Amino acid sequence: MLHFSLILFKAIPMKKQLNTLTLSGLMIGPILGSGIILLPPIVYDLVGNFSILVWCVILMLGFAFALVLGNLSIKFPGDEGVTNAVQAAFNTKLKYLTSYYLISAVLFGPVAVYLVGAHFIQPLLGLDVNILAFSMLVFTLFALLRPVHFLGTLSLIVTTIIGIILSLGSIAILLGHETTFSLNAPLDITLISRALLLAFWAIVGWEVVGNYSKEVNDPERTIPKAVKISAVVISVIYLLVVCAIQFASLEQTNAITALIYPLFGTSSAFVMGMLAMLLCLSTVLLFVGGVSRLISGLTSEHKGVLGLLNRRLENGAPVGATVFLCAINAIVLGLVYMKVFTTEDLVALADGFFIANATIALLAAYKLATSNTIRYTALVLAIVFGFMLMSAHWIVLGIIAVLAWKVLR
């Protein structure tokens, strides 16, 4: 398989391929991902009109998180991303623990995203959900073996189309419906906490941007600009979608499809199915691509079996690590088919690992910060993320604790 891929994707070596636009495209679409489709209706159904407050908190946290992680990516470039900062701030063991948390998240999370995309397009194609999810996995494998500029350009095109459609649909809903809003309902802290934990999925992704830093043109200028552009665009799209669902009281079962009905009428279900698939593919391309670079960096000095994980194509794509991650994802998909895991189980596992990874990265940012703004922003975020992690399922917390004991002892 590796030999075939080397022949099929042989190319002239290219470095520093991402500019501000393509890096923004690589971030916006994936971070919107399946979250923009699934989360706003679920959070609204859970906490009602308090939904807008939940999203304001999450998007502010996301903006701050993006700025802090972008700053770390500039100071500590490389395939291993912000884990290099963790090593500089603490020690090598903690660097590996942080890496293992992120890798563990990507063993499970992409499968949940494939299944979400497959469920949206299944009514359109009539094929089995698991077959569609596996087809998306195969596409991901071969797309990730293309040059990184291809991924950035693809994500930019997808992001532009989806951003325009969701924004125009939301504006049309807000202008065309009588909007209602009230905060008279009692405030349930338990439900609010649960909604915040669910909505955290919307800001997952910034922690892997650093894994692409070696392939960015003029990273000291490009990364901050791309991060700010991406954070603003993501926040605007989310707020438009959330406000349209909440103020127009759209039903959860078809809220997102109803959102684009003013634009596409009876074709809305087909269009939303295609958008969902593209968003989900954008998400896994960012995560699997970023973590494959992390694995390649971690195994750069290894020989034998582990050395295979460091194999790269001439275009720089980390073929060994990419094939490894996609193979594990295929196995996990098989376990879902056998009903060992549910999609909810995979999301819970991935979310816990992502939060654990992000919390350590933020503590490193606090220790290494050269400005008080970054330092105290990182500290506040680390505390908030720590509390969110404590809300995770006890099984997830147990796995996180066992990993920490094994690595740090």
C-alpha positions in Angstrom: 0.0 0.0 0.0 2.8 2.4 0.9 4.7 1.6 -2.3 1.6 2.1 -4.4 0.9 5.5 -2.7 4.5 6.6 -3.3 4.2 6.0 -7.0 0.7 7.4 -7.3 1.4 10.7 -5.5 5.0 11.3 -6.5 5.6 14.9 -6.9 8.3 17.6 -6.7 9.0 18.5 -3.1 7.2 21.6 -2.0 7.6 23.5 1.2 5.9 26.5 2.7 2.7 26.1 0.6 0.1 27.7 2.8 -0.7 31.4 2.6 -3.2 33.5 4.6 -6.2 32.5 2.5 -5.4 28.8 2.2 -4.5 28.5 5.9 -7.8 30.2 6.8 -9.7 27.8 4.5 -7.9 24.9 6.2 -9.2 26.2 9.6 -12.6 27.6 9.0 -14.4 24.7 7.3 -13.0 22.0 9.6 -13.7 23.9 12.8 -17.2 24.7 11.7 -17.4 21.0 10.7 -20.2 18.8 11.9 -20.7 21.1 14.9 -22.4 23.9 12.9 -25.0 21.3 11.7 -25.6 19.4 14.9 -24.9 21.6 17.9 -27.1 24.8 17.6 -30.4 22.8 17.5 -29.3 20.4 20.3 -28.2 23.3 22.6 -31.4 25.2 21.9 -33.5 22.1 22.7 -31.5 21.6 25.9 -31.5 25.2 27.4 -34.1 27.1 25.3 -33.5 30.8 25.0 -30.4 30.6 27.2 -28.8 29.1 24.1 -27.6 32.4 22.9 -25.8 33.1 26.1 -24.1 29.6 26.0 -22.9 30.3 22.4 -21.6 33.8 23.3 -19.5 32.2 26.1 -18.2 29.4 23.9 -17.4 31.7 20.9 -15.5 34.1 23.2 -13.6 31.2 24.7 -12.9 30.0 21.1 -11.6 33.4 20.0 -9.3 33.6 23.0 -8.2 29.9 22.5 -7.4 30.6 18.9 -5.2 33.6 19.7 -3.3 31.8 22.4 -2.7 28.6 20.3 -1.8 30.7 17.3 0.8 32.5 19.4 2.3 29.2 20.5 2.4 27.9 16.9 4.6 30.8 15.9 7.0 30.4 18.8 7.3 26.7 18.5 6.9 25.6 14.9 7.2 22.1 13.7 5.2 18.9 12.9 4.7 18.3 16.6 2.8 21.6 17.0 2.1 22.9 20.4 3.5 19.8 22.1 6.9 21.4 21.5 5.7 24.3 23.7 4.7 21.8 26.4 8.2 20.3 26.3 9.8 23.7 26.6 7.5 24.7 29.5 7.6 21.5 31.4 9.4 18.3 30.3 9.5 15.7 27.6 7.2 13.3 29.4 4.4 15.8 29.5 5.0 16.5 25.8 4.4 12.9 25.1 1.3 12.7 27.3 -0.2 15.8 25.5 0.6 14.1 22.2 -1.0 10.8 23.3 -4.2 12.7 24.3 -4.5 14.3 20.9 -3.6 11.1 19.0 -6.2 9.2 21.1 -8.8 11.8 20.3 -8.2 11.3 16.6 -8.5 7.5 16.9 -12.2 8.0 17.7 -13.4 11.4 16.7 -13.1 11.2 12.9 -15.3 8.0 12.9 -18.1 10.0 14.7 -17.7 12.7 12.0 -17.8 10.2 9.2 -21.0 8.7 10.6 -22.6 12.1 11.0 -21.9 12.9 7.3 -23.1 9.5 6.2 -26.4 9.9 8.1 -27.0 13.2 6.2 -26.4 11.8 2.7 -27.8 8.3 3.3 -31.4 9.3 2.4 -30.1 10.8 -0.8 -28.1 7.8 -2.0 -29.9 4.9 -0.3 -26.7 3.1 0.7 -25.8 1.7 4.1 -24.5 4.3 6.5 -21.4 2.3 7.4 -20.6 1.9 3.7 -20.9 5.6 3.1 -18.8 6.3 6.2 -16.1 3.9 5.0 -16.2 5.6 1.5 -15.6 9.0 3.2 -12.6 7.4 5.1 -11.0 6.1 1.9 -11.5 9.6 0.3 -9.8 11.1 3.3 -6.8 8.8 3.0 -6.1 9.6 -0.6 -6.8 13.4 -0.2 -4.3 13.5 2.7 -1.6 12.1 0.4 -1.9 15.1 -1.9 0.2 18.3 -1.3 -0.9 20.4 1.7 -1.7 23.3 -0.7 -4.4 21.1 -2.3 -6.0 20.5 1.1 -6.0 24.2 1.9 -7.4 25.2 -1.5 -10.1 22.5 -1.2 -11.1 23.6 2.3 -11.1 27.3 1.2 -13.6 26.5 -1.7 -15.8 24.4 0.6 -15.7 27.0 3.4 -16.6 29.8 1.1 -19.6 28.0 -0.4 -20.9 26.7 3.0 -20.3 30.1 4.8 -22.3 32.0 2.1 -25.2 29.5 2.1 -25.6 29.2 5.9 -25.2 33.0 6.4 -27.7 33.9 3.6 -30.2 31.3 4.8 -29.9 32.5 8.4 -30.4 36.1 7.4 -33.4 35.2 5.2 -35.0 33.3 8.2 -34.4 36.2 10.5 -35.9 38.7 8.1 -38.8 36.4 7.0 -40.0 35.2 10.4 -41.5 37.0 13.4 -38.8 36.5 16.0 -39.4 35.8 19.6 -37.0 36.0 22.6 -37.5 35.7 26.3 -35.4 34.7 29.3 -38.3 34.1 31.7 -37.5 30.3 32.1 -35.7 29.2 35.3 -31.9 29.0 35.0 -30.8 25.3 35.4 -27.0 25.3 36.1 -26.8 21.5 35.4 -28.3 21.9 31.9 -26.2 25.0 31.2 -23.0 23.0 32.1 -24.0 20.2 29.9 -24.8 22.6 27.0 -21.3 24.2 27.5 -19.6 20.8 27.3 -21.5 19.9 24.2 -20.8 23.3 22.6 -17.1 22.9 23.3 -17.0 20.7 20.1 -17.5 23.9 18.2 -14.0 25.2 19.2 -12.1 22.0 18.9 -9.5 22.3 16.1 -7.3 25.3 17.0 -4.9 23.0 18.8 -3.8 21.2 15.6 -3.1 24.3 13.6 0.5 24.3 14.9 1.1 21.0 13.3 1.0 22.7 9.9 3.3 25.6 10.8 6.3 24.2 8.9 4.3 24.4 5.7 3.2 28.0 6.1 4.6 31.0 4.2 6.0 33.6 6.6 4.4 32.0 9.7 5.0 35.1 12.0 2.7 37.1 9.8 0.5 34.5 8.2 -0.6 32.5 11.2 -1.9 35.5 13.3 -3.8 37.0 10.3 -5.3 33.6 9.4 -6.3 32.9 13.0 -8.0 36.2 13.4 -9.8 36.0 10.1 -10.9 32.4 10.8 -12.1 33.2 14.4 -14.2 36.1 13.2 -15.7 34.2 10.3 -16.5 31.2 12.4 -18.1 33.4 15.1 -20.3 35.3 12.7 -21.6 32.1 11.0 -22.3 30.5 14.3 -24.1 33.5 15.7 -26.3 33.9 12.5 -27.2 30.2 12.6 -27.9 30.2 16.4 -30.0 33.4 16.2 -32.0 32.1 13.2 -32.8 28.8 15.0 -33.5 30.5 18.3 -35.4 33.6 17.4 -37.5 31.9 14.7 -38.1 28.9 17.0 -37.1 26.3 14.4 -37.8 22.7 15.3 -34.7 20.7 16.2 -35.6 17.8 13.9 -35.2 19.8 10.7 -33.8 23.1 11.9 -30.7 23.2 9.7 -32.5 22.1 6.6 -35.2 24.7 7.3 -32.5 27.2 7.6 -31.6 27.0 3.9 -35.2 26.5 2.7 -35.7 30.1 1.7 -32.7 29.6 -0.7 -33.3 26.1 -2.1 -37.0 25.3 -1.4 -37.7 21.6 -1.9 -34.1 20.9 -2.8 -33.0 21.9 0.7 -32.6 18.3 2.0 -30.3 17.4 -0.9 -28.2 20.6 -0.6 -27.9 20.1 3.2 -26.9 16.5 2.7 -24.0 17.6 0.4 -23.0 20.5 2.7 -22.9 18.1 5.7 -20.7 15.7 3.9 -18.3 18.4 2.8 -18.1 19.9 6.3 -17.5 16.5 7.8 -14.7 15.8 5.3 -13.1 19.2 5.9 -13.1 18.4 9.7 -11.3 15.0 9.3 -8.9 16.4 6.8 -7.7 19.0 9.3 -7.5 16.6 12.3 -6.1 13.5 10.6 -3.7 15.6 8.6 -2.5 17.5 11.6 -2.1 14.5 13.9 -0.4 12.4 11.2 2.2 15.2 11.1 2.5 15.0 14.9 3.1 11.2 14.8 5.6 11.7 12.0 7.5 14.2 14.1 7.4 12.1 17.2 8.8 9.1 15.3 11.4 11.0 13.2 14.4 9.3 15.0 12.9 5.8 15.3 13.8 2.8 13.2 12.0 -0.5 12.4 8.2 -0.6 12.7 7.9 2.8 14.4 10.1 4.2 11.6 7.4 3.4 9.1 5.2 6.0 10.8 7.7 8.7 9.7 7.6 7.8 6.0 6.7 10.7 3.8 6.0 11.2 0.1 8.1 13.6 -1.9 5.4 16.2 -1.6 5.8 16.2 2.2 2.6 14.2 3.0 3.2 11.9 6.0 2.1 8.7 4.3 3.1 6.2 7.1 1.2 8.0 9.9 -1.8 8.8 7.6 -2.2 5.2 6.7 -1.9 4.2 10.3 -4.6 6.6 11.5 -7.0 5.7 8.7 -6.5 2.0 9.5 -7.3 2.5 13.2 -10.4 4.6 12.1 -11.5 1.7 9.9 -11.2 -0.7 12.8 -13.2 1.6 15.1 -15.8 2.0 12.3 -16.0 -1.8 12.3 -16.6 -1.8 16.0 -19.4 0.6 15.6 -20.9 -1.7 13.0 -20.7 -4.5 15.5 -22.4 -2.2 18.1 -19.4 -2.1 20.4 -19.4 1.7 20.2 -22.1 4.2 19.4 -21.5 7.6 17.8 -22.2 9.2 21.2 -19.5 7.1 22.8 -17.0 8.2 20.2 -17.8 11.9 20.7 -17.5 11.5 24.4 -14.1 9.8 24.2 -12.8 12.3 21.6 -14.1 15.4 23.5 -12.4 14.3 26.8 -9.1 13.7 25.1 -9.3 17.0 23.2 -10.0 19.0 26.4 -7.2 17.2 28.3 -4.8 18.1 25.5 -6.0 21.7 25.2 -5.7 22.2 29.0 -2.1 21.2 29.2 -1.3 23.3 26.1 -2.9 26.3 27.8 -0.8 25.8 31.0 2.3 25.7 28.8 1.1 29.0 27.1 0.7 30.5 30.6 4.2 29.6 31.6 5.9 30.7 28.3 3.9 33.8 27.6 5.9 37.0 27.2 2.8 39.3 27.5 0.4 39.6 30.4 -2.6 39.5 28.0 -1.6 36.1 26.6 -0.5 34.8 30.1 -3.8 35.6 31.9 -6.0 34.6 29.0 -4.3 31.2 28.9 -4.7 30.8 32.7 -8.4 31.7 32.6 -9.0 29.3 29.7 -7.0 26.5 31.4 -9.3 26.9 34.5 -12.5 26.9 32.4 -11.3 23.9 30.4 -10.3 22.1 33.5 -13.9 22.5 35.0 -15.3 21.3 31.6 -13.1 18.2 31.7 -14.5 17.4 35.2 -17.9 17.2 33.6 -16.8 14.4 31.2 -18.0 10.8 31.6 -16.2 8.9 34.4 -14.9 6.3 31.9 -13.2 9.0 29.8 -11.7 10.6 33.0 -10.4 7.1 34.0 -8.7 6.5 30.7 -7.1 10.0 30.8 -5.9 9.3 34.4 -4.4 5.9 33.4 -2.6 7.4 30.5 -1.2 10.1 32.7 0.0 7.6 35.3 1.6 5.4 32.6 3.5 8.2 31.0 4.5 10.4 34.0 5.5 7.7 36.5 
